[in-house]
Amino acid sequence: MKPGTRDGLALTNSPPAINRNTVVGSTGVIIPISGSDEHAWIADFCESCNKCVRKCSAGAICDKKPVMIDGGPKHIDYIKCAMPFSKTMGCSVCIVECVFFRVDYNKIKAKYQTQF
């Protein structure tokens, strides 16, 4: 599973391709990622799509990359997201509108790679 979408979801290349992130604690050793990142294209794809940004009624998904205090990217304004999320028991507009929810991961990747 690789985080990458701006709506805070995790993508996999096997169904279901899109999953809501959650916090997982571990006492085990964290192995650093090394080598090339085969999923690096997802961030560029999401920046060119922006469907989740346009469809979010709360305006909670940022179309730019604001930076958090720790230097990491921030894509969701959780304060704006909280109200519709709590009123609808999990809103999920961003999930439903994301192309990765409806189209096979490998098809999206193949089409993206032929364009660039």
Buried (B, 14 or more C-beta within 10 A) or exposed (E): EBBBBBBBBBBBBEEEBBBEEEEEEEEEEEEEEEEEEEBEBBBEBBEEBEBBBEBBEBEBBBEEEEEEEEEEEBBBBEEBBEEBBEEEEEBBBBBEBBBBBEEEBEEBBEEBEEEE
